[in-house]
Amino acid sequence: MKMNIDLKIRKDEILINDTCCWICGMRFDAVNIVKTMHHTLPKHLKPQRNAVVPICEKCHEDINKVDSGAVQAMVGKMLASMKQVKYMTMHVLSRLKFSDKNDDKANVKR
């Protein structure tokens, strides 16, 4: 497969243009193959520089489904971890005995 790459470098993005989808290899001049541009690093991560590559609409939908599922799973794990840390902290705090300065004075023999 011959690649016809046009590269543009901007301050925060590297735009890569091609005549084929970078995932499935389908040519964009084929019937019903719609060209879209995909950020290789999710924008919500706020990367300092990102590459944008051409992919077909079908591949873009598939990638976004996987990315969304991964983000949802990560958030679920974080929430579960936070609940576990909260439970452990509360458990430890309930078992700690805090001494009062007055208690120390009362126990001192004179």
HELIX and SHEET records of a PDB file:
HELIX    1   1 LYS A   43  LEU A   45  5                                   3    
HELIX    2   2 GLU A   57  ARG A   95  1                                  39    
HELIX    3   3 LYS A  101  ASN A  107  1                                   7    
SHEET    1   A 4 ASP A   6  ILE A   9  0                                        
SHEET    2   A 4 GLU A  13  ASN A  17 -1                                        
SHEET    3   A 4 ASN A  50  CYS A  56  1                                        
SHEET    4   A 4 LYS A  35  HIS A  39 -1                                        
END                                                                             
